[in-house]
Amino acid sequence: MSSFFDVLNGDSNPSQNKPYFSNLLFFLIVFSEMWEIPGPSVAEMNAQFASTKLSDGSVYQLAPVYCAFSKEKSSWCEELGVGDYDAKAIMYERDQYWNKSTTIPSQASALLLSSKLDPITPHKYAEHLLEVLEGDNKELVTFNYTRHGTVAWSFPIDNVYTGETCGMNVLASYVSSGGDLQKLDRSCVGEMPPLNLTVPVNYRHDYLGTEDVYDGAYNASLRQQPS
């Protein structure tokens, strides 16, 4: 397990090197819009992570990052000392529209896509959003076993991560029909592959250093060496 978390944490180090992703912008939005305020302490975040059955494995590490962005004056943030810089907090205030539902305009519709196995944006919140959207012209398309990001990761063939996805086709159908849910082609959802618990070879080797993730011995030589 120590080896697994070493690799996992190494993969999640913040970086500004990706041209289409900004950690600075990501954290600005997350802490301003989505974070609990006052923020939960490191101990509380660790406890939540330990009691959760399914997680993306990284959110519990963000408590100190929240302190650095928010400059919160709570005792546990003060102990970390990451917000004592000479500048304003990197957050914006929540306005009157924050955490409010909306009414679907009469000439529009709403399409939601979600997966029951999404550990980052859990499916129950998609169901809640569908419920609180005011109006009847709405639909939630649910995938059973797709990972986070249903448009990008709902591949129709198991372990083949190229080509069109089912989510992509559903979205394309929605756009091409002008948002008419009666014309929405969702047929591919029923043709998605069943749940497969076989762990890909690169995951077995790189993350766990074993050939058998369920009953295998650790073999450090299987771990991919950094180039």
Secondary structure, DSSP 8 states (H G I E B T S, - for coil): -HHHHHHHHHHT---S--TT--HHHHHHHIIIIIS-SS---HHHHHHHHHT-SS--S-GGGGHHHHHHHH----HHHHHHT-S-SSS--S-----TTTT---B--TT--EEEEEETT-SSS-HHHHHHHHHHSBSS-EEEEEESS--S-HHHH--SSTT---S--HHHHHHHHHHHTTT-GGG---GGGGG---------HHHIIIII-SS-TTT----GGGS----
